[in-house]
């Protein structure tokens, strides 16, 4: 059964394709964002009436009005303690990142920049013993891209509007976030109440221009199977970039907004195991934010990814998840690249690129390919 393209409670009904082409709505929504008014920005973009009281269930259960009240609190009550415990050599607490540092971080993911160059600039211009220096070192140490996969040269104009990126980059300024650090991101198990709003309306993770470009190029005309597609936002964006993308989701999680009308409702492992689907042999498999348990293993830790790898006949699989061992995605005690190294030595990591990370988190796109037998 396919899903419907919608946003619950929107009046008039939300139309994703029309939304990304509506410059007037975009300007009003983005102006509200700059004024720290997340409530109005979301309502404007998704045509949600002022009397709406929808409850967003995710890490927390909140309404738009409640989230806006917390946004207005700023860093009170520890709401911005993303870097608690980060100290200099003298043991002094490091100050919050500056506006310039935050802008430098969010600019890494701009469609008009080269990610490797932006990462180097983020690092080279960082003052010693600052949050920025810790974040830049962390991101650079994890960046991995084989030379044959080098992305296309930077563009001066976005290939397609990515509204999530704009909402996220503005939120980073309000929440004083300039990227993940080795600690305390590894041990952080909470985030800001804005996150459920973003997850319900966009996705659990933010696609960047580099990620979308890389996936489109790697697919080489093949279909991309978006496993765990959720709201369908990654599918929507990949289609905007010209990819032939199929959204597949088991429907266990309910989201307020659905960006595509044709999501296939099925268990991924079972779908791949059907003879006519051939394990996705002629596809690129994309797994966005795989859950730690569940799947065919009945809730066993890591069961979803292990079952998926067993059913997979494709030669390329991309996974969007955390690049540390904080247990948010796939496995509780190891990252995706560690899992492949330990249990699937017939596969090799060909790319690991950072994604725009929400405060307190540390996301990346991993790409693995089967080793060529000689």
C-alpha positions as CSV (number, residue, x, y, z in Angstrom):
1,X,0.0,0.0,0.0
2,X,1.3,3.4,-0.9
3,X,1.2,6.5,1.3
4,X,-0.3,9.8,0.5
5,X,1.6,13.1,0.1
6,X,0.3,15.3,2.9
7,X,0.8,17.3,6.1
8,X,-1.8,16.5,8.7
9,X,-3.9,19.6,9.5
10,X,-2.5,21.8,6.7
11,X,-5.0,24.3,5.2
12,X,-4.7,24.5,2.2
13,X,-3.3,21.0,1.8
14,X,0.5,20.9,1.7
15,X,2.0,20.3,-1.7
16,X,5.8,19.7,-1.5
17,X,6.5,20.5,-5.2
18,X,4.5,23.7,-5.0
19,X,6.2,24.6,-1.7
20,X,9.7,24.5,-3.1
21,X,8.6,26.7,-6.0
22,X,6.7,29.3,-3.9
23,X,9.1,32.1,-3.3
24,X,6.7,34.2,-1.3
25,X,6.0,31.5,1.2
26,X,9.7,30.8,1.4
27,X,10.6,34.4,2.1
28,X,8.0,34.7,4.9
29,X,9.0,31.4,6.5
30,X,12.7,32.1,6.4
31,X,12.2,35.7,7.7
32,X,10.4,34.1,10.7
33,X,13.3,31.8,11.2
34,X,15.8,34.6,11.3
35,X,13.6,36.2,14.0
36,X,13.8,33.1,16.1
37,X,10.2,32.3,15.5
38,X,10.2,28.6,14.7
39,X,6.5,28.4,15.3
40,X,5.5,30.8,12.6
41,X,8.2,29.5,10.2
42,X,6.7,25.9,10.4
43,X,3.1,27.1,10.2
44,X,3.9,29.3,7.2
45,X,5.8,26.7,5.2
46,X,3.3,23.8,5.9
47,X,0.1,25.9,5.9
48,X,-0.7,25.1,9.5
49,X,-3.5,27.2,11.2
50,X,-2.7,29.1,14.4
51,X,-5.2,27.1,16.5
52,X,-3.4,23.9,15.6
53,X,-2.5,21.8,18.7
54,X,-0.9,18.7,17.1
55,X,1.3,16.7,19.4
56,X,4.7,15.7,18.0
57,X,5.9,12.4,19.4
58,X,9.6,11.5,19.1
59,X,12.3,11.9,21.7
60,X,9.8,14.1,23.5
61,X,6.1,14.9,23.1
62,X,5.6,18.6,22.3
63,X,3.4,21.1,20.5
64,X,4.6,23.9,18.3
65,X,3.7,26.4,21.0
66,X,5.6,24.6,23.7
67,X,8.7,24.3,21.5
68,X,8.5,28.0,20.7
69,X,8.4,28.8,24.4
70,X,11.5,26.7,25.0
71,X,13.3,28.4,22.0
72,X,12.6,31.8,23.7
73,X,14.3,30.6,26.8
74,X,17.6,30.5,24.9
75,X,20.3,28.7,26.9
76,X,18.5,28.8,30.2
77,X,18.0,25.6,32.2
78,X,20.9,23.9,30.3
79,X,19.0,23.8,27.0
80,X,22.2,24.6,25.1
81,X,24.7,22.4,27.1
82,X,26.0,20.6,24.0
83,X,29.6,21.1,25.0
84,X,29.3,20.6,28.7
85,X,32.7,19.2,29.9
86,X,34.8,20.6,27.1
87,X,37.8,22.1,28.7
88,X,41.1,23.7,27.7
89,X,44.5,22.5,28.9
90,X,44.1,24.5,32.1
91,X,40.8,22.8,32.9
92,X,38.7,25.9,32.2
93,X,35.3,25.5,30.5
94,X,35.4,26.5,26.8
95,X,33.1,29.4,25.8
96,X,30.1,28.9,23.6
97,X,30.9,29.1,19.8
98,X,30.7,32.5,18.2
99,X,28.2,33.5,15.5
100,X,31.1,33.4,13.0
101,X,32.1,29.9,14.1
102,X,28.6,28.6,13.7
103,X,28.2,30.2,10.3
104,X,31.5,28.6,9.2
105,X,30.2,25.2,10.3
106,X,26.9,25.5,8.6
107,X,28.6,26.8,5.4
108,X,30.4,23.4,5.1
109,X,27.1,22.0,3.8
110,X,26.2,24.8,1.4
111,X,25.5,23.8,-2.2
112,X,27.8,26.7,-3.3
113,X,30.9,25.3,-1.4
114,X,33.3,22.4,-1.9
115,X,32.9,20.3,1.3
116,X,36.6,19.3,1.6
117,X,37.7,23.0,1.1
118,X,35.1,24.2,3.5
119,X,36.2,21.6,6.1
120,X,39.8,22.8,5.8
121,X,38.8,26.4,6.2
122,X,36.7,25.5,9.2
123,X,39.8,24.0,10.7
124,X,42.5,26.4,9.6
125,X,40.7,29.5,10.9
126,X,39.8,27.9,14.2
127,X,41.6,29.4,17.3
128,X,43.3,26.9,19.6
129,X,41.3,25.6,22.6
130,X,37.9,26.4,21.2
131,X,34.8,24.4,20.4
132,X,35.4,25.1,16.8
133,X,38.9,23.6,16.9
134,X,37.5,20.4,18.5
135,X,34.7,20.1,16.1
136,X,36.8,20.7,13.0
137,X,39.4,18.2,14.1
138,X,36.7,15.6,14.7
139,X,35.0,16.1,11.3
140,X,38.3,16.1,9.4
141,X,39.4,12.9,11.0
142,X,36.3,11.1,9.9
143,X,36.1,12.4,6.4
144,X,36.8,9.7,3.8
145,X,36.3,9.7,0.1
146,X,38.1,7.6,-2.4
147,X,39.5,9.6,-5.3
148,X,37.3,8.0,-8.0
149,X,34.3,9.1,-6.0
150,X,35.4,12.7,-5.7
151,X,32.2,14.9,-6.0
152,X,31.6,17.2,-8.9
153,X,33.1,20.7,-8.7
154,X,31.3,23.2,-6.5
155,X,28.3,24.9,-7.9
156,X,27.3,28.5,-7.6
157,X,23.6,27.7,-7.6
158,X,21.8,25.0,-5.7
159,X,20.6,22.1,-7.8
160,X,17.3,22.2,-5.9
161,X,15.9,24.0,-2.9
162,X,16.6,22.0,0.3
163,X,14.3,23.7,2.9
164,X,15.5,21.4,5.7
165,X,19.0,22.8,5.4
166,X,17.8,26.3,5.8
167,X,15.7,25.5,8.9
168,X,18.6,23.6,10.4
169,X,21.3,26.2,9.7
170,X,19.2,28.9,11.3
171,X,18.4,26.7,14.3
172,X,22.2,26.2,14.8
173,X,22.6,29.9,15.4
174,X,19.7,30.0,17.9
175,X,20.9,26.9,19.7
176,X,24.7,27.8,19.7
177,X,25.8,24.7,17.8
178,X,28.9,24.6,15.6
179,X,29.2,20.8,15.1
180,X,29.9,17.6,16.9
181,X,33.0,17.1,19.1
182,X,34.4,13.7,20.3
183,X,33.0,14.5,23.8
184,X,30.4,15.0,25.1
185,X,28.5,14.2,21.8
186,X,29.4,10.5,22.3
187,X,27.5,10.4,25.7
188,X,24.7,12.8,24.9
189,X,21.3,11.1,24.9
190,X,19.1,14.2,24.6
191,X,18.6,17.1,22.2
192,X,16.5,20.2,21.9
193,X,12.7,20.0,21.7
194,X,12.9,21.4,18.2
195,X,14.1,18.0,17.0
196,X,10.7,16.3,17.0
197,X,9.3,19.2,15.0
198,X,12.0,18.8,12.4
199,X,11.8,15.0,12.4
200,X,8.0,15.1,11.8
201,X,8.2,17.7,9.0
202,X,11.4,16.7,7.3
203,X,13.5,13.7,8.3
204,X,15.6,12.1,11.0
205,X,18.7,13.3,9.2
206,X,19.5,16.2,6.9
207,X,20.6,15.5,3.3
208,X,23.4,17.7,2.1
209,X,24.2,18.8,-1.4
210,X,27.4,16.6,-1.4
211,X,25.5,13.6,-0.2
212,X,22.7,14.0,-2.7
213,X,25.2,14.6,-5.5
214,X,27.3,11.6,-4.5
215,X,24.3,9.2,-4.3
216,X,23.0,10.4,-7.6
217,X,26.3,9.9,-9.3
218,X,26.9,6.5,-7.7
219,X,23.5,5.2,-8.8
220,X,24.6,5.8,-12.4
221,X,21.0,5.6,-13.7
222,X,20.1,2.6,-11.5
223,X,17.2,2.9,-9.1
224,X,17.9,3.9,-5.5
225,X,15.9,2.0,-2.9
226,X,15.4,4.4,0.0
227,X,14.9,1.9,2.9
228,X,13.3,3.3,6.0
229,X,12.2,6.3,4.0
230,X,10.0,7.7,6.7
231,X,8.5,11.0,5.6
232,X,10.1,10.5,2.2
233,X,12.2,13.7,2.4
234,X,15.4,12.0,1.2
235,X,13.5,10.4,-1.7
236,X,11.9,13.8,-2.6
237,X,15.3,15.5,-2.6
238,X,17.0,12.7,-4.6
239,X,14.3,13.0,-7.2
240,X,14.9,16.8,-7.3
241,X,18.5,15.9,-8.2
242,X,17.4,13.6,-11.0
243,X,17.7,10.2,-9.3
244,X,15.2,7.4,-9.8
245,X,14.4,6.7,-6.2
246,X,11.9,4.2,-4.7
247,X,10.8,4.9,-1.1
248,X,10.2,1.8,1.1
249,X,9.1,1.9,4.8
250,X,7.4,-0.5,7.2
251,X,5.2,2.2,8.6
252,X,6.1,1.6,12.3
253,X,6.7,5.3,12.9
254,X,4.0,7.9,12.1
255,X,5.1,11.3,10.8
256,X,3.0,14.5,10.4
257,X,4.3,15.2,6.9
258,X,4.8,12.9,3.9
259,X,6.8,14.3,1.0
260,X,6.1,11.7,-1.6
261,X,2.8,9.9,-2.5
262,X,4.2,6.5,-3.5
263,X,5.9,5.0,-0.4
264,X,5.8,1.2,-0.5
265,X,4.7,-0.2,2.9
266,X,6.7,-3.3,3.5
267,X,9.5,-4.8,5.6
268,X,12.7,-4.2,3.8
269,X,14.3,-7.6,4.3
270,X,11.1,-9.4,3.2
271,X,10.8,-7.1,0.2
272,X,14.3,-7.8,-0.9
273,X,13.9,-11.5,-0.4
274,X,11.0,-11.7,-2.9
275,X,12.3,-13.4,-6.1
276,X,11.1,-10.6,-8.4
277,X,13.2,-8.0,-6.4
278,X,16.4,-10.1,-6.6
279,X,17.8,-8.7,-3.3
280,X,18.1,-5.3,-4.9
281,X,20.8,-6.6,-7.2
282,X,20.3,-3.9,-9.8
283,X,19.9,-1.1,-7.3
284,X,21.8,1.2,-4.9
285,X,20.4,0.6,-1.4
286,X,20.1,3.6,0.8
287,X,19.3,3.1,4.5
288,X,18.4,6.3,6.4
289,X,18.7,6.1,10.2
290,X,18.3,2.4,10.8
291,X,17.0,1.4,14.1
292,X,19.1,-0.4,16.7
293,X,16.8,-3.3,17.3
294,X,13.7,-4.7,15.5
295,X,13.5,-6.2,12.1
296,X,13.5,-9.9,11.5
297,X,15.7,-10.5,14.5
298,X,12.7,-9.7,16.8
299,X,14.3,-6.8,18.6
300,X,17.9,-8.2,18.9
301,X,20.5,-5.5,18.9
302,X,21.6,-4.7,15.4
303,X,19.1,-7.2,14.0
304,X,17.8,-4.9,11.3
305,X,21.1,-4.2,9.6
306,X,22.3,-7.8,10.0
307,X,19.1,-9.1,8.4
308,X,19.3,-6.5,5.6
309,X,22.9,-7.3,4.8
310,X,22.0,-11.0,4.5
311,X,19.2,-10.3,2.1
312,X,21.2,-7.7,0.1
313,X,22.4,-8.7,-3.4
314,X,23.3,-5.1,-4.4
315,X,26.9,-4.0,-5.0
316,X,26.5,-0.7,-3.2
317,X,24.9,0.2,0.0
318,X,24.7,3.7,1.6
319,X,23.8,4.2,5.3
320,X,22.9,7.4,7.0
321,X,23.6,7.3,10.7
322,X,25.8,8.3,13.6
323,X,29.6,8.2,13.2
324,X,30.2,7.5,16.8
325,X,29.2,4.8,19.3
326,X,26.4,6.7,21.0
327,X,23.8,4.0,20.1
328,X,21.5,6.3,18.1
329,X,21.5,4.2,15.0
330,X,22.1,0.6,13.8
331,X,24.2,-0.7,16.8
332,X,24.6,0.2,20.4
333,X,28.4,-0.2,20.6
334,X,29.9,0.2,17.1
335,X,29.7,2.4,14.1
336,X,28.6,1.2,10.6
337,X,32.2,1.1,9.3
338,X,33.2,-1.0,12.4
339,X,30.4,-3.4,11.7
340,X,31.4,-3.8,8.1
341,X,35.1,-4.4,9.1
342,X,34.1,-7.0,11.7
343,X,31.4,-8.9,10.0
344,X,31.5,-8.2,6.2
345,X,35.1,-8.1,5.0
346,X,33.8,-8.7,1.5
347,X,32.7,-5.1,1.5
348,X,34.8,-2.0,1.6
349,X,34.1,1.6,2.8
350,X,34.4,4.0,-0.1
351,X,33.0,7.1,1.5
352,X,32.2,8.6,4.8
353,X,31.1,12.2,4.7
354,X,29.7,14.3,7.5
355,X,26.1,15.4,7.3
356,X,24.6,18.5,8.9
357,X,24.3,17.3,12.5
358,X,21.5,18.4,14.8
359,X,22.7,19.8,18.2
360,X,24.0,17.0,20.3
361,X,24.3,14.5,17.4
362,X,27.0,13.4,14.9
363,X,25.6,12.1,11.6
364,X,27.4,11.0,8.4
365,X,26.7,9.2,5.1
366,X,28.6,5.9,4.8
367,X,29.0,4.2,1.4
368,X,30.1,0.6,1.1
369,X,30.8,-1.5,-2.0
370,X,31.5,-5.1,-2.5
371,X,35.1,-6.0,-3.1
372,X,35.9,-7.0,-6.7
373,X,36.9,-10.7,-6.8
374,X,40.1,-11.4,-8.6
